[in-house]
Amino acid sequence: MSRKTATIAAIAGLAIATTMFPGGQHAAALAQAASEQFVAPAPVEAPELVPETITFVAEPVVQPLAAPEPATPAPLTEAGSLRELVGMIDTAAPMSQQMRCLAGAVYFEARGEELAGQLAVAQVIINRTEDGRFPRTYCGVVAQPGQFSFMRGSRMPAVREGSAAWERAVAIAHIADRGLWESEAGRAVFFHARYVNPGWTRSKTRLAQIDTHIFYR
């Protein structure tokens, strides 16, 4: 018998006993027994109120995403030679003024030389921009008075754009600027043609001779 059923039975018994034995001891005893068996029902908690309406925010709530890792540029290629690398450079892409100055110096100083010699000339110009004794830009280095004989003051002569020599010079300039091929000139900041012997070479360290030029630090 469940507790609820027993409780109901006890109350019913109390009612009968009271009716049958009013004021008697048996009625009192039965009433006490029924009261001891009666258990008050547990209070029922009020149900949680659910809002009748939902408020939506104006903007979507989005979990912030971590910033993507910057893409690492893939190497140009594992070129087997400087000549192969030159053939892979896009020389038709637009060039900045600084890159035109670098390519122009290669063109006028070494367009008839082997590629290693052209790269060495470009490397000297780059090295000068990193040396406090010289201007900080390619155009500044090339236009510095008394440094490059092909210059007409601060003006560079016109080049034959579209020629094979200009295309090679442009490719060499890009290769040197981006450090895609190590030059034999190393950290040289001076050079001269091998058929002359300028006096300033006595205070410089000779690093290499490449085709018709000798390079110094």
Residue pairs with C-beta under 8 A, 6 or more apart in sequence:
1 9
3 39
6 37
7 37
7 38
7 39
10 33
10 34
10 37
10 38
11 34
11 38
13 30
13 34
14 27
14 30
14 31
14 34
17 26
17 27
17 30
17 31
18 27
18 30
18 31
20 27
21 27
76 85
76 88
76 180
77 85
77 88
79 85
79 88
79 181
82 115
82 116
82 119
82 175
82 181
83 115
85 171
85 175
85 180
85 181
86 115
86 168
86 171
86 172
86 175
87 171
89 170
89 171
89 174
89 175
91 167
91 170
91 171
91 174
95 103
95 170
97 139
98 137
98 138
98 139
99 138
99 170
99 173
99 174
99 177
101 137
101 138
101 139
101 141
101 142
101 143
101 156
102 122
102 125
102 126
102 138
102 142
102 173
102 176
102 177
103 166
103 169
103 170
103 172
103 173
104 142
104 156
104 159
104 169
105 121
105 122
105 125
105 138
105 142
105 148
106 118
106 121
106 122
106 169
106 172
106 173
107 159
107 165
107 166
107 169
108 148
108 150
108 156
108 157
108 159
109 121
109 148
109 150
110 117
110 118
110 120
110 121
110 211
110 213
111 118
111 165
111 166
111 168
111 169
112 165
113 210
113 211
113 212
113 213
114 210
114 211
115 168
115 172
116 183
116 184
116 210
116 211
117 210
117 211
117 212
117 213
118 168
118 169
118 172
119 172
119 175
119 176
119 181
119 183
119 184
119 185
120 183
120 184
120 185
120 188
120 191
120 208
120 210
120 213
120 215
121 185
121 191
121 213
122 172
122 173
122 175
122 176
122 177
122 183
123 176
123 183
123 185
123 186
123 188
124 185
124 188
124 189
124 190
124 191
124 215
125 138
125 141
125 142
126 138
126 176
126 177
127 185
127 187
127 188
127 189
128 134
128 135
128 141
128 189
129 135
129 136
129 137
129 138
129 140
129 141
131 189
133 189
134 140
134 141
134 144
134 189
135 141
135 143
135 144
141 147
142 148
142 151
142 156
143 151
143 154
150 156
150 157
159 166
159 169
160 166
174 180
175 181
176 183
184 208
184 210
184 215
185 191
185 207
185 208
185 210
185 215
186 207
186 208
186 215
186 217
187 207
187 217
188 207
188 208
188 215
188 216
188 217
189 216
189 217
190 200
190 201
190 204
190 215
190 216
190 217
191 213
191 214
191 215
191 216
192 198
192 201
192 213
192 214
193 212
193 213
193 214
194 209
194 212
194 213
194 214
195 212
201 214
201 216
204 216
204 217
205 216
205 217
206 214
206 215
206 216
207 215
207 216
207 217
208 214
208 215
209 215
